Amino acid sequence: MASSATVTTTQLPTYRALLEEWENKRAPVKGFSVPLAELKPLTKDASKDVIVAFRTRPSLPNEAAEKFHANPDDENASTEPVEFCAGVTVASAEPGVFVAHVPGMKWNGPTLAHETYEADLAFGPDVENEEVFQRTVVVNDLLALSLSGGVACILAYGQTGSGKTFTMESIEHRVARDLFDTARAVGRRFVQAQGPDTASSPELETGDIFEFQVTFLELLGRHASDLLEVTDKVDEQGNPIRTEVAVREDKVGNVRPNLISTAVRTSEELEALINRALSHRRTTATLRNATSSRSHAMLTITIKNTLLPYAEEGQLILVDLAGSERYEDSKDHDKQRMEEARENNKSLMNLKECVRAKAKMAAEDGFVHIPWRANKLTMLLKPIFDIESRQPSKAMIIAHVSPHIQDTVHSTNTLSYAAPFLTIPPKPRGPVPYDAEDPRTWDHDKTIEWLTKYFTKLARKSQLAEWKVKARAAELAGRRLKPLPEDAPVDIGVDVLKICPPGSTAKNLGTLYTPQFVEACLAARTASDDKLTQDQLKMRAVDVIGNLFYLILTAKTRKRNEIMKSRKKLVTNDVYGGGAAGAGRRCGGPRGADGAGAGMVRDYAEGGQGCKGG
């Protein structure tokens, strides 16, 4: 049986001796596979949709003595001052392995169990915030993903007082530091791909082609508010009172709360906005943390490419989740705090189901339901959970645990929450059979054929529109043009072999972000069609890659629907019981073995309306 923090403190000398005995027997710690100075961003093909990291902070001076106290009624309790004793140990940094030391009590005395949890990365108490940022955000190229029209999300989860806000605020400030430099580098590369005929301007020369809009939302229990709203009203605890913001889907399925959207152009502006919003966040003293965050804080940076205004806007979402609490930590809360704690725990459990489903969907090729509509928190995160979204997305989960052995019981809950998010690549199942409607099964020749056909279709459409303009002008002048032949020669304006070189297929093109495909089309432009402007080529490229994404999405959806249709249908008698044959056709008929009217059940099964009044 697991022991409480008070009992653990009472038996601390015994647990420290058991831990020292385990330390002497365990294998050497495995470090990170690549030194910090040699880190490079992963390629998109090698990355995962969900990345899991564990982190534990160092113990603060005198923290153990101030927070944990022995049971005064225990005669065997030590009278020595309470000193720090580790509750978690890093066994491997990459892949990440945490060992939780769980204290317990049996009839023969204290026991110490060692439970192992696995993740992609594990950060011990000696790892600095800069290294956490480099190994999570930079290595997984999350900034480039959001700048390329994708959705990147980072979530910090854990017990109150475990260091979530400390980690997330450091990531937010480092994002503010690096985002604009990265954007200019991506912008310069994109401008160069357009060639020397690009209109010259200071913005294009420096790569300033992106526009940034920032919102900051606070979700406290069921109530959402805008952290950027200025208000003079405060509640009994001195926290500001803000207007509640509705969280719902609009007519086209988007979840966009009515928040203050602020345009930022420099790192200094974004830094100042983050500091101002964080100062408005609600905090309350708890038994574990004097300034515990009582709400979910969601910073969303929306990024628009001004050279591709018709492409999807990228998003970078940073979420500092409210601290999870057990009863021992929240029993002294008032009614309002208890209700907030319950709602926070509900939202965290629903988030768990959504992230696990997303991780499972990435590892399997079947039907996976993601219940993101079940809670306001997951509704706000719809861009990363909507299986029908064409935007590429990636989620980073950083689970935080307390370093103290008195908190190990809660630490195991946190690690048990996050560990299942870790996905294992699916086993190879042999070659996929060819399907003309599924681009994932096309070879190089079929991909070239499709690209040529679709670019030709768009070129003919443009040619026909140009002919109609000339025909209208001729008609006004009293002349009549010859009809445009259906087989009239047309120049598609690009070399499709440069877009899809030998060895590449539609599946590879489907992993590209929209700006990357547009960049490839600009580089493959042929000089023979002088009438095709850069903007027209960009629009054609967006149309082509959008159609390819649609075909891939349709193929996935079709397969999920086939799986659902093939599932065993419910047999009414198996569920409700058979009852007498032909009896119970009406409300007054005899009832089946389970007490339900067999006739009523049959009416519903046959599409009837069941019993009606009277």
NUSEZA-951834 format. One record per residue (C-alpha): residue in one letter; residue number from 1; x, y, z. Coordinates in nm, 2 decimals, decimal comma. Layout:
res	n	c1	c2	c3
a	NUM	X	Y	Z $
...
end
This chain:
res	n	c1	c2	c3
m	1	0,00	0,00	0,00 $
a	2	0,13	0,34	-0,10 $
s	3	0,21	0,57	0,19 $
s	4	0,11	0,93	0,24 $
a	5	0,36	1,22	0,24 $
t	6	0,34	1,24	0,62 $
v	7	0,41	0,87	0,67 $
t	8	0,69	0,88	0,41 $
t	9	0,85	1,17	0,60 $
t	10	0,83	0,97	0,92 $
q	11	1,01	0,68	0,77 $
l	12	1,26	0,89	0,57 $
p	13	1,58	0,73	0,70 $
t	14	1,46	0,39	0,61 $
y	15	1,36	0,49	0,26 $
r	16	1,69	0,68	0,21 $
a	17	1,88	0,36	0,30 $
l	18	1,66	0,15	0,05 $
l	19	1,72	0,41	-0,22 $
e	20	2,10	0,40	-0,16 $
e	21	2,09	0,02	-0,19 $
w	22	1,91	0,05	-0,53 $
e	23	2,15	0,32	-0,65 $
n	24	2,45	0,09	-0,59 $
k	25	2,30	-0,19	-0,81 $
r	26	2,15	0,00	-1,10 $
a	27	2,30	0,03	-1,45 $
p	28	2,49	0,35	-1,56 $
v	29	2,28	0,64	-1,68 $
k	30	2,24	0,67	-2,05 $
g	31	2,28	1,03	-2,18 $
f	32	2,15	1,20	-2,49 $
s	33	2,24	1,05	-2,82 $
v	34	2,36	1,38	-2,97 $
p	35	2,56	1,65	-2,78 $
l	36	2,38	1,98	-2,75 $
a	37	2,64	2,16	-2,97 $
e	38	2,57	1,91	-3,26 $
l	39	2,19	1,92	-3,26 $
k	40	2,02	1,96	-3,60 $
p	41	1,64	1,97	-3,68 $
l	42	1,49	1,63	-3,77 $
t	43	1,36	1,58	-4,12 $
k	44	0,98	1,57	-4,15 $
d	45	0,97	1,20	-4,25 $
a	46	1,16	1,10	-3,94 $
s	47	0,95	1,30	-3,70 $
k	48	0,64	1,19	-3,50 $
d	49	0,30	1,35	-3,46 $
v	50	0,33	1,33	-3,08 $
i	51	0,65	1,37	-2,88 $
v	52	0,67	1,29	-2,51 $
a	53	0,92	1,43	-2,27 $
f	54	0,96	1,39	-1,89 $
r	55	1,12	1,66	-1,67 $
t	56	1,19	1,70	-1,30 $
r	57	1,33	2,01	-1,13 $
p	58	1,59	2,04	-0,86 $
s	59	1,49	2,07	-0,50 $
l	60	1,48	2,42	-0,37 $
p	61	1,68	2,52	-0,06 $
n	62	1,50	2,42	0,26 $
e	63	1,20	2,31	0,05 $
a	64	1,17	1,96	0,20 $
a	65	1,18	2,09	0,56 $
e	66	0,92	2,36	0,49 $
k	67	0,67	2,14	0,30 $
f	68	0,69	1,80	0,47 $
h	69	0,66	1,72	0,83 $
a	70	0,67	1,39	1,02 $
n	71	0,38	1,25	1,21 $
p	72	0,41	1,38	1,57 $
d	73	0,22	1,08	1,71 $
d	74	0,47	0,83	1,57 $
e	75	0,71	0,72	1,84 $
n	76	0,96	0,59	1,58 $
a	77	0,96	0,92	1,39 $
s	78	1,30	1,08	1,34 $
t	79	1,36	1,41	1,52 $
e	80	1,62	1,52	1,27 $
p	81	1,54	1,80	1,02 $
v	82	1,37	1,68	0,71 $
e	83	1,62	1,67	0,42 $
f	84	1,56	1,61	0,05 $
c	85	1,52	1,25	-0,07 $
a	86	1,48	1,18	-0,45 $
g	87	1,15	1,04	-0,56 $
v	88	1,24	1,00	-0,93 $
t	89	1,57	0,91	-1,11 $
v	90	1,67	0,95	-1,47 $
a	91	1,77	0,61	-1,60 $
s	92	1,81	0,72	-1,97 $
a	93	1,79	1,07	-2,12 $
e	94	1,72	0,95	-2,48 $
p	95	1,51	0,75	-2,52 $
g	96	1,37	0,89	-2,20 $
v	97	1,33	0,66	-1,90 $
f	98	1,22	0,78	-1,55 $
v	99	1,23	0,55	-1,25 $
a	100	0,98	0,65	-0,98 $
h	101	1,06	0,53	-0,62 $
v	102	0,72	0,46	-0,47 $
p	103	0,72	0,43	-0,08 $
g	104	0,48	0,18	0,07 $
m	105	0,40	0,00	0,40 $
k	106	0,35	-0,37	0,46 $
w	107	0,31	-0,57	0,77 $
n	108	0,68	-0,61	0,81 $
g	109	0,77	-0,24	0,76 $
p	110	0,84	0,02	0,49 $
t	111	0,89	-0,09	0,13 $
l	112	1,02	0,09	-0,18 $
a	113	0,90	-0,01	-0,53 $
h	114	1,08	0,11	-0,84 $
e	115	0,85	0,17	-1,13 $
t	116	0,98	0,25	-1,48 $
y	117	0,82	0,49	-1,73 $
e	118	0,93	0,55	-2,09 $
a	119	0,92	0,86	-2,31 $
d	120	1,11	1,01	-2,61 $
l	121	1,32	1,24	-2,38 $
a	122	1,39	1,27	-2,01 $
f	123	1,53	1,58	-1,85 $
g	124	1,69	1,55	-1,51 $
p	125	1,72	1,83	-1,25 $
d	126	2,05	1,94	-1,39 $
v	127	1,92	2,02	-1,74 $
e	128	1,89	2,39	-1,81 $
n	129	1,59	2,55	-1,99 $
e	130	1,80	2,64	-2,30 $
e	131	1,88	2,27	-2,35 $
v	132	1,51	2,18	-2,30 $
f	133	1,41	2,43	-2,57 $
q	134	1,68	2,31	-2,81 $
r	135	1,59	1,94	-2,77 $
t	136	1,21	1,99	-2,80 $
v	137	1,13	2,30	-3,01 $
v	138	1,44	2,33	-3,22 $
v	139	1,52	1,97	-3,30 $
n	140	1,16	1,90	-3,39 $
d	141	1,15	2,21	-3,61 $
l	142	0,83	2,34	-3,46 $
l	143	0,90	2,70	-3,56 $
a	144	0,95	2,61	-3,92 $
l	145	0,63	2,39	-3,91 $
s	146	0,42	2,69	-3,80 $
l	147	0,59	2,92	-4,05 $
s	148	0,51	2,66	-4,32 $
g	149	0,13	2,66	-4,26 $
g	150	0,13	2,38	-4,01 $
v	151	0,01	2,37	-3,64 $
a	152	0,27	2,32	-3,37 $
c	153	0,16	2,27	-3,01 $
i	154	0,35	2,25	-2,68 $
l	155	0,18	2,14	-2,36 $
a	156	0,32	2,15	-2,01 $
y	157	0,15	1,91	-1,77 $
g	158	0,20	1,80	-1,41 $
q	159	0,13	1,84	-1,04 $
t	160	0,11	2,18	-0,90 $
g	161	0,45	2,30	-0,79 $
s	162	0,64	2,06	-1,03 $
g	163	0,78	2,34	-1,25 $
k	164	0,53	2,35	-1,55 $
t	165	0,50	2,73	-1,55 $
f	166	0,88	2,77	-1,51 $
t	167	0,94	2,55	-1,82 $
m	168	0,66	2,70	-2,03 $
e	169	0,75	3,06	-1,96 $
s	170	1,11	2,99	-2,06 $
i	171	0,99	2,83	-2,38 $
e	172	0,76	3,13	-2,46 $
h	173	1,04	3,38	-2,41 $
r	174	1,28	3,17	-2,62 $
v	175	1,01	3,15	-2,89 $
a	176	0,99	3,53	-2,89 $
r	177	1,37	3,54	-2,91 $
d	178	1,41	3,31	-3,22 $
l	179	1,08	3,33	-3,41 $
f	180	1,14	3,64	-3,61 $
d	181	1,50	3,54	-3,70 $
t	182	1,38	3,20	-3,82 $
a	183	1,09	3,37	-4,01 $
r	184	1,33	3,60	-4,19 $
a	185	1,55	3,31	-4,29 $
v	186	1,26	3,11	-4,42 $
g	187	1,13	3,43	-4,60 $
r	188	1,46	3,50	-4,77 $
r	189	1,47	3,14	-4,91 $
f	190	1,12	3,17	-5,03 $
v	191	1,18	3,51	-5,21 $
q	192	1,50	3,37	-5,37 $
a	193	1,29	3,08	-5,51 $
q	194	1,08	3,33	-5,71 $
g	195	1,38	3,44	-5,92 $
p	196	1,52	3,78	-6,01 $
d	197	1,20	3,92	-6,15 $
t	198	1,05	3,95	-5,80 $
a	199	0,95	4,30	-5,72 $
s	200	1,22	4,47	-5,52 $
s	201	1,14	4,61	-5,17 $
p	202	1,32	4,63	-4,84 $
e	203	1,08	4,38	-4,68 $
l	204	1,14	4,12	-4,95 $
e	205	1,51	4,17	-4,94 $
t	206	1,52	4,10	-4,56 $
g	207	1,27	3,82	-4,58 $
d	208	0,99	4,00	-4,38 $
i	209	0,71	3,82	-4,56 $
f	210	0,51	3,70	-4,25 $
e	211	0,25	3,87	-4,04 $
f	212	0,21	3,76	-3,68 $
q	213	-0,11	3,79	-3,47 $
v	214	-0,11	3,69	-3,10 $
t	215	-0,39	3,59	-2,86 $
f	216	-0,37	3,48	-2,50 $
l	217	-0,66	3,29	-2,34 $
e	218	-0,72	3,17	-1,99 $
l	219	-0,95	2,88	-1,92 $
l	220	-1,06	2,87	-1,56 $
g	221	-1,28	2,57	-1,50 $
r	222	-1,56	2,61	-1,76 $
h	223	-1,50	2,98	-1,81 $
a	224	-1,27	3,13	-2,07 $
s	225	-1,14	3,49	-2,07 $
d	226	-0,90	3,71	-2,25 $
l	227	-0,57	3,77	-2,06 $
l	228	-0,50	4,07	-2,28 $
e	229	-0,83	4,25	-2,17 $
v	230	-0,77	4,54	-1,94 $
t	231	-1,00	4,56	-1,64 $
d	232	-1,02	4,73	-1,30 $
k	233	-1,25	4,48	-1,14 $
v	234	-1,11	4,23	-0,89 $
d	235	-1,26	3,94	-0,69 $
e	236	-1,21	3,86	-0,32 $
q	237	-0,87	3,71	-0,38 $
g	238	-0,76	4,02	-0,58 $
n	239	-0,77	3,84	-0,92 $
p	240	-0,90	4,05	-1,21 $
i	241	-1,26	3,99	-1,32 $
r	242	-1,29	3,97	-1,70 $
t	243	-1,56	3,92	-1,95 $
e	244	-1,63	3,55	-2,03 $
v	245	-1,55	3,44	-2,38 $
a	246	-1,77	3,19	-2,56 $
v	247	-1,59	2,87	-2,69 $
r	248	-1,79	2,71	-2,97 $
e	249	-1,77	2,60	-3,33 $
d	250	-1,89	2,85	-3,60 $
k	251	-2,09	2,76	-3,90 $
v	252	-1,79	2,63	-4,10 $
g	253	-1,65	2,43	-3,81 $
n	254	-1,38	2,66	-3,68 $
v	255	-1,33	2,73	-3,31 $
r	256	-1,22	3,09	-3,29 $
p	257	-1,31	3,27	-2,96 $
n	258	-1,36	3,64	-2,98 $
l	259	-1,02	3,74	-2,83 $
i	260	-0,81	4,05	-2,86 $
s	261	-0,57	3,98	-3,15 $
t	262	-0,25	4,18	-3,13 $
a	263	-0,01	4,23	-3,43 $
v	264	0,36	4,19	-3,34 $
r	265	0,66	4,26	-3,56 $
t	266	0,96	4,22	-3,33 $
s	267	1,09	4,00	-3,05 $
e	268	1,06	4,29	-2,81 $
e	269	0,69	4,34	-2,89 $
l	270	0,61	3,97	-2,84 $
e	271	0,82	3,96	-2,52 $
a	272	0,63	4,26	-2,37 $
l	273	0,30	4,11	-2,47 $
i	274	0,38	3,77	-2,30 $
n	275	0,49	3,95	-1,98 $
r	276	0,18	4,16	-1,97 $
a	277	-0,05	3,86	-2,02 $
l	278	0,12	3,64	-1,77 $
s	279	0,09	3,91	-1,50 $
h	280	-0,29	3,88	-1,54 $
r	281	-0,31	3,51	-1,49 $
r	282	-0,49	3,38	-1,19 $
t	283	-0,29	3,22	-0,90 $
t	284	-0,39	3,08	-0,56 $
a	285	-0,19	2,95	-0,27 $
t	286	-0,21	2,57	-0,22 $
l	287	-0,04	2,33	0,01 $
r	288	0,22	2,26	-0,26 $
n	289	0,27	2,60	-0,42 $
a	290	0,22	2,96	-0,28 $
t	291	0,15	3,09	-0,64 $
s	292	-0,02	2,79	-0,80 $
s	293	-0,17	2,85	-1,15 $
r	294	-0,54	2,77	-1,12 $
s	295	-0,61	2,79	-1,49 $
h	296	-0,50	2,67	-1,84 $
a	297	-0,31	2,95	-2,02 $
m	298	-0,30	2,93	-2,40 $
l	299	-0,07	3,15	-2,61 $
t	300	-0,16	3,13	-2,98 $
i	301	0,06	3,28	-3,25 $
t	302	-0,11	3,29	-3,59 $
i	303	0,13	3,33	-3,89 $
k	304	0,03	3,45	-4,23 $
n	305	0,25	3,43	-4,54 $
t	306	0,19	3,76	-4,73 $
l	307	0,33	3,61	-5,05 $
l	308	0,09	3,32	-5,02 $
p	309	-0,22	3,49	-4,88 $
y	310	-0,45	3,21	-5,01 $
a	311	-0,26	2,93	-4,82 $
e	312	-0,34	2,81	-4,47 $
e	313	-0,23	3,02	-4,18 $
g	314	0,02	2,85	-3,95 $
q	315	-0,03	2,83	-3,58 $
l	316	0,21	2,80	-3,28 $
i	317	0,01	2,71	-2,97 $
l	318	0,18	2,71	-2,62 $
v	319	-0,03	2,57	-2,34 $
d	320	0,06	2,59	-1,97 $
l	321	-0,19	2,35	-1,82 $
a	322	-0,34	2,40	-1,47 $
g	323	-0,17	2,19	-1,20 $
s	324	-0,33	1,86	-1,13 $
e	325	-0,42	1,80	-0,76 $
r	326	-0,50	1,51	-0,54 $
y	327	-0,74	1,53	-0,25 $
e	328	-0,45	1,56	0,00 $
d	329	-0,35	1,89	-0,17 $
s	330	-0,69	2,04	-0,22 $
k	331	-0,90	1,93	0,09 $
d	332	-0,86	2,28	0,24 $
h	333	-0,99	2,46	-0,07 $
d	334	-1,32	2,65	-0,05 $
k	335	-1,62	2,55	-0,26 $
q	336	-1,52	2,76	-0,56 $
r	337	-1,16	2,63	-0,56 $
m	338	-1,28	2,27	-0,53 $
e	339	-1,51	2,32	-0,83 $
e	340	-1,23	2,47	-1,03 $
a	341	-1,00	2,17	-0,94 $
r	342	-1,27	1,92	-1,05 $
e	343	-1,32	2,10	-1,39 $
n	344	-0,94	2,12	-1,44 $
n	345	-0,91	1,74	-1,37 $
k	346	-1,20	1,67	-1,61 $
s	347	-1,04	1,87	-1,89 $
l	348	-0,70	1,70	-1,83 $
m	349	-0,86	1,36	-1,85 $
n	350	-1,03	1,45	-2,18 $
l	351	-0,71	1,59	-2,31 $
k	352	-0,54	1,26	-2,23 $
e	353	-0,80	1,07	-2,43 $
c	354	-0,75	1,30	-2,73 $
v	355	-0,37	1,29	-2,73 $
r	356	-0,37	0,91	-2,69 $
a	357	-0,61	0,88	-2,98 $
k	358	-0,39	1,11	-3,19 $
a	359	-0,08	0,91	-3,11 $
k	360	-0,27	0,59	-3,19 $
m	361	-0,39	0,73	-3,52 $
a	362	-0,03	0,81	-3,62 $
a	363	0,08	0,45	-3,55 $
e	364	-0,22	0,28	-3,71 $
d	365	-0,41	0,31	-4,04 $
g	366	-0,76	0,23	-3,91 $
f	367	-1,05	0,42	-3,76 $
v	368	-0,96	0,63	-3,45 $
h	369	-1,22	0,86	-3,29 $
i	370	-1,07	1,17	-3,12 $
p	371	-1,33	1,31	-2,87 $
w	372	-1,21	1,67	-2,90 $
r	373	-1,56	1,82	-2,87 $
a	374	-1,61	1,68	-2,51 $
n	375	-1,44	1,97	-2,34 $
k	376	-1,36	2,34	-2,40 $
l	377	-0,98	2,28	-2,36 $
t	378	-0,97	2,02	-2,64 $
m	379	-1,21	2,23	-2,85 $
l	380	-0,96	2,51	-2,84 $
l	381	-0,70	2,26	-2,96 $
k	382	-0,91	2,14	-3,25 $
p	383	-0,64	2,23	-3,51 $
i	384	-0,42	1,94	-3,38 $
f	385	-0,70	1,69	-3,31 $
d	386	-0,93	1,73	-3,62 $
i	387	-0,86	1,42	-3,83 $
e	388	-1,01	1,59	-4,14 $
s	389	-0,78	1,89	-4,12 $
r	390	-0,54	1,93	-4,41 $
q	391	-0,28	2,12	-4,20 $
p	392	0,02	1,91	-4,08 $
s	393	0,04	1,92	-3,70 $
k	394	0,27	1,81	-3,42 $
a	395	0,22	1,80	-3,05 $
m	396	0,49	1,81	-2,78 $
i	397	0,39	1,70	-2,43 $
i	398	0,63	1,78	-2,14 $
a	399	0,52	1,60	-1,82 $
h	400	0,66	1,75	-1,50 $
v	401	0,71	1,56	-1,17 $
s	402	0,82	1,67	-0,83 $
p	403	1,17	1,56	-0,73 $
h	404	1,06	1,47	-0,37 $
i	405	0,99	1,11	-0,26 $
q	406	0,69	1,25	-0,06 $
d	407	0,53	1,34	-0,39 $
t	408	0,61	1,01	-0,57 $
v	409	0,25	0,88	-0,56 $
h	410	0,13	1,18	-0,75 $
s	411	0,44	1,16	-0,98 $
t	412	0,34	0,81	-1,08 $
n	413	0,00	0,94	-1,17 $
t	414	0,16	1,21	-1,39 $
l	415	0,40	0,96	-1,56 $
s	416	0,11	0,71	-1,61 $
y	417	-0,09	0,99	-1,77 $
a	418	0,18	1,08	-2,02 $
a	419	0,37	0,76	-2,09 $
p	420	0,09	0,61	-2,31 $
f	421	0,13	0,90	-2,55 $
l	422	0,46	0,74	-2,67 $
t	423	0,40	0,57	-3,00 $
i	424	0,58	0,28	-3,15 $
p	425	0,62	0,29	-3,53 $
p	426	0,39	0,03	-3,69 $
k	427	0,54	-0,29	-3,82 $
p	428	0,60	-0,32	-4,19 $
r	429	0,31	-0,50	-4,36 $
g	430	0,46	-0,55	-4,71 $
p	431	0,38	-0,35	-5,02 $
v	432	0,05	-0,16	-5,03 $
p	433	-0,17	-0,27	-5,33 $
y	434	-0,22	-0,01	-5,60 $
d	435	-0,53	0,21	-5,57 $
a	436	-0,59	0,47	-5,84 $
e	437	-0,78	0,69	-5,60 $
d	438	-0,52	0,67	-5,32 $
p	439	-0,20	0,88	-5,39 $
r	440	-0,02	0,69	-5,11 $
t	441	0,00	0,39	-5,34 $
w	442	0,12	0,56	-5,66 $
d	443	0,46	0,50	-5,80 $
h	444	0,68	0,77	-5,97 $
d	445	0,53	0,73	-6,32 $
k	446	0,17	0,75	-6,19 $
t	447	0,26	1,06	-5,99 $
i	448	0,42	1,23	-6,29 $
e	449	0,11	1,14	-6,50 $
w	450	-0,12	1,29	-6,24 $
l	451	0,09	1,61	-6,20 $
t	452	0,11	1,66	-6,57 $
k	453	-0,27	1,60	-6,61 $
y	454	-0,36	1,84	-6,33 $
f	455	-0,12	2,12	-6,43 $
t	456	-0,25	2,08	-6,79 $
k	457	-0,61	2,11	-6,67 $
l	458	-0,53	2,44	-6,49 $
a	459	-0,34	2,57	-6,79 $
r	460	-0,63	2,49	-7,02 $
k	461	-0,87	2,66	-6,78 $
s	462	-0,65	2,97	-6,79 $
q	463	-0,62	2,95	-7,17 $
l	464	-1,00	2,93	-7,21 $
a	465	-1,05	3,23	-6,98 $
e	466	-0,80	3,43	-7,19 $
w	467	-0,98	3,33	-7,51 $
k	468	-1,32	3,43	-7,37 $
v	469	-1,18	3,78	-7,30 $
k	470	-1,05	3,81	-7,66 $
a	471	-1,38	3,67	-7,80 $
r	472	-1,58	3,93	-7,60 $
a	473	-1,35	4,21	-7,73 $
a	474	-1,39	4,09	-8,09 $
e	475	-1,77	4,07	-8,05 $
l	476	-1,78	4,43	-7,94 $
a	477	-1,57	4,52	-8,24 $
g	478	-1,81	4,34	-8,47 $
r	479	-1,59	4,04	-8,54 $
r	480	-1,60	3,68	-8,44 $
l	481	-1,32	3,46	-8,32 $
k	482	-1,28	3,10	-8,42 $
p	483	-1,37	2,85	-8,14 $
l	484	-1,08	2,73	-7,93 $
p	485	-0,99	2,37	-8,03 $
e	486	-1,02	2,12	-7,75 $
d	487	-0,68	1,98	-7,84 $
a	488	-0,50	2,32	-7,87 $
p	489	-0,14	2,30	-7,75 $
v	490	-0,09	2,44	-7,40 $
d	491	0,22	2,51	-7,19 $
i	492	0,19	2,40	-6,83 $
g	493	0,47	2,64	-6,72 $
v	494	0,67	2,39	-6,50 $
d	495	0,89	2,09	-6,54 $
v	496	0,71	1,82	-6,34 $
l	497	1,03	1,60	-6,33 $
k	498	1,19	1,88	-6,12 $
i	499	0,90	1,89	-5,89 $
c	500	0,89	1,51	-5,85 $
p	501	1,24	1,37	-5,93 $
p	502	1,30	1,00	-5,99 $
g	503	1,25	0,81	-5,67 $
s	504	0,99	1,05	-5,54 $
t	505	0,62	0,97	-5,53 $
a	506	0,29	1,13	-5,44 $
k	507	0,34	1,01	-5,09 $
n	508	0,66	1,21	-5,06 $
l	509	0,48	1,52	-5,20 $
g	510	0,20	1,47	-4,95 $
t	511	0,45	1,53	-4,66 $
l	512	0,55	1,87	-4,79 $
y	513	0,40	2,19	-4,65 $
t	514	0,22	2,41	-4,90 $
p	515	0,49	2,68	-4,91 $
q	516	0,75	2,41	-4,97 $
f	517	0,56	2,27	-5,27 $
v	518	0,51	2,63	-5,40 $
e	519	0,88	2,69	-5,36 $
a	520	0,95	2,37	-5,56 $
c	521	0,71	2,48	-5,84 $
l	522	0,88	2,82	-5,86 $
a	523	1,22	2,65	-5,89 $
a	524	1,08	2,42	-6,17 $
r	525	0,93	2,70	-6,37 $
t	526	1,00	2,69	-6,75 $
a	527	1,09	3,00	-6,94 $
s	528	0,88	2,91	-7,25 $
d	529	0,55	3,05	-7,10 $
d	530	0,61	3,42	-7,06 $
k	531	0,24	3,49	-7,00 $
l	532	0,24	3,29	-6,67 $
t	533	0,31	3,53	-6,39 $
q	534	0,46	3,43	-6,05 $
d	535	0,12	3,49	-5,88 $
q	536	-0,06	3,27	-6,13 $
l	537	0,20	2,99	-6,08 $
k	538	0,17	3,02	-5,70 $
m	539	-0,21	2,98	-5,73 $
r	540	-0,17	2,68	-5,96 $
a	541	0,08	2,52	-5,72 $
v	542	-0,16	2,58	-5,42 $
d	543	-0,44	2,43	-5,62 $
v	544	-0,24	2,12	-5,71 $
i	545	-0,11	2,05	-5,36 $
g	546	-0,45	2,12	-5,21 $
n	547	-0,61	1,87	-5,45 $
l	548	-0,34	1,61	-5,36 $
f	549	-0,41	1,66	-4,99 $
y	550	-0,78	1,62	-5,06 $
l	551	-0,72	1,29	-5,24 $
i	552	-0,51	1,16	-4,95 $
l	553	-0,76	1,27	-4,69 $
t	554	-1,05	1,12	-4,89 $
a	555	-0,86	0,79	-4,92 $
k	556	-0,80	0,78	-4,54 $
t	557	-1,17	0,87	-4,47 $
r	558	-1,29	0,61	-4,71 $
k	559	-1,08	0,34	-4,54 $
r	560	-1,21	0,44	-4,20 $
n	561	-1,57	0,43	-4,33 $
e	562	-1,51	0,08	-4,47 $
i	563	-1,37	-0,04	-4,13 $
m	564	-1,68	0,10	-3,95 $
k	565	-1,92	-0,06	-4,20 $
s	566	-1,74	-0,40	-4,16 $
r	567	-1,78	-0,40	-3,78 $
k	568	-2,04	-0,64	-3,63 $
k	569	-2,38	-0,48	-3,62 $
l	570	-2,59	-0,50	-3,30 $
v	571	-2,84	-0,78	-3,28 $
t	572	-3,14	-0,66	-3,08 $
n	573	-3,21	-0,99	-2,92 $
d	574	-2,84	-1,03	-2,81 $
v	575	-2,87	-0,70	-2,63 $
y	576	-3,22	-0,70	-2,49 $
g	577	-3,33	-1,06	-2,48 $
g	578	-3,57	-1,24	-2,71 $
g	579	-3,90	-1,26	-2,53 $
a	580	-4,20	-1,45	-2,66 $
a	581	-4,22	-1,48	-3,04 $
g	582	-4,48	-1,24	-3,18 $
a	583	-4,57	-1,11	-2,84 $
g	584	-4,53	-0,76	-2,70 $
r	585	-4,59	-0,59	-3,03 $
r	586	-4,77	-0,32	-2,84 $
c	587	-4,71	-0,15	-2,51 $
g	588	-4,93	-0,39	-2,33 $
g	589	-4,75	-0,70	-2,46 $
p	590	-4,54	-0,94	-2,24 $
r	591	-4,19	-0,83	-2,14 $
g	592	-3,86	-1,01	-2,22 $
a	593	-3,63	-1,16	-1,97 $
d	594	-3,46	-0,83	-1,90 $
g	595	-3,78	-0,65	-1,84 $
a	596	-3,80	-0,46	-2,17 $
g	597	-4,10	-0,50	-2,39 $
a	598	-4,00	-0,72	-2,68 $
g	599	-4,24	-0,55	-2,92 $
m	600	-4,12	-0,21	-2,83 $
v	601	-3,76	-0,32	-2,90 $
r	602	-3,87	-0,47	-3,23 $
d	603	-4,05	-0,15	-3,33 $
y	604	-3,74	0,05	-3,27 $
a	605	-3,52	-0,20	-3,45 $
e	606	-3,74	-0,19	-3,75 $
g	607	-3,74	0,18	-3,76 $
g	608	-4,07	0,24	-3,58 $
q	609	-4,14	0,50	-3,32 $
g	610	-4,20	0,26	-3,03 $
c	611	-4,48	0,32	-2,78 $
k	612	-4,69	0,63	-2,81 $
g	613	-4,91	0,80	-2,56 $
g	614	-5,26	0,69	-2,50 $
end
